[in-house]
Amino acid sequence: MPAISCSAPGKVILCGEHAVVYQKPAIAVPVFEGSTKCSIVAKPTAPHDETIIIAPNIALKCYLSCLVEKHPIRVAINLVLKKLQLDHLPVCEIRINSTLPTAAGLGSSASTSVALIRALSTFLGSSFADEEVNQVAFEVEKIHHGTPSGIDNTVITYAKSLFYIKDQPCEFILPGKQVTLVIADTGIKSSTSKAVSEVLLGYQENQDRFEALFNQIGDLVVSAKKSFINGDQISLGKTLTENHMLLQKMGVSCDKLDVLVDFALSQGALGAKLSGGGQGGNMIALVKSDEADIMASALLSKGAVNTLITHIPAKGQ
Ligand code: MEV
């Protein structure tokens, strides 16, 4: 039997992270330059009659039964089986390969879930529709991140840029002019759930201050959406940089993110900010497309450990 393979992209949050957990809007875009591939092949004659999971980039190679009950991969598999009203998985080998760095704000956990859920539902003869993939991936995200907004699994499932408000239908948006982002990794691993719970702590200690920050970010996202759709990159860039300053006030930036953001701006970026949970991970710089390579090299020279360049094609391109 041939292997079933499904892939899912990564993502960056263009604007609005953290505030999106508090019902404010955010914009996210898929990143196809990093992705996860899940391949499943039946192994009816496998030794010990056991399904094996192989995921080299998270150093995982074990029998499914050896994963703890709450392991996100095990939970994803059980949720797919439950949805299909199956009580067991035919013995198989599940391989998950990802080029996305983990704990870096690029959606590696949601990308893994989406690729796995798609591949497994197909392997079991009933390919899930996007809505079903998204719903299961959201349940798995709760294990990874505690109280996620759902933006990561949604942008990765649909693989389209979107304007998102928690618990509301998302709106797919296309830029009026091609958007080019240089994504630079600080190399500092950061846990989204830790950052989200620290923001919650800050909110509980000083509700007025955090509510004001969330509202200001919400307003910036609405203005970023207009600039994105109208192709006004100057105004979009300013909005992204202002968003970074509000995230600094929220306490989710770090020295290296600030250094890379300031440096990108000094080198001519139209705007720059951290992206995702923060406290490490990746930053993004909005640039003119013909300046992306130079910006990527400059950010590497300033201490970024890796860079990706992604283009979001304009409407009609
Ligand atoms: C993570 O990509 C974005 C956060 O806002 C968390 C979430 O929305 O679930 C930090």
Boltz pocket constraint, residues with backbone or C-beta under 6 A from the ligand:
constraints:
  - pocket:
      binder: B
      contacts: [[A, 13], [A, 16], [A, 17], [A, 18], [A, 19], [A, 20], [A, 21], [A, 105], [A, 145], [A, 147], [A, 148], [A, 149], [A, 150], [A, 151], [A, 152], [A, 192], [A, 196], [A, 276], [A, 277]]
      max_distance: 6.0
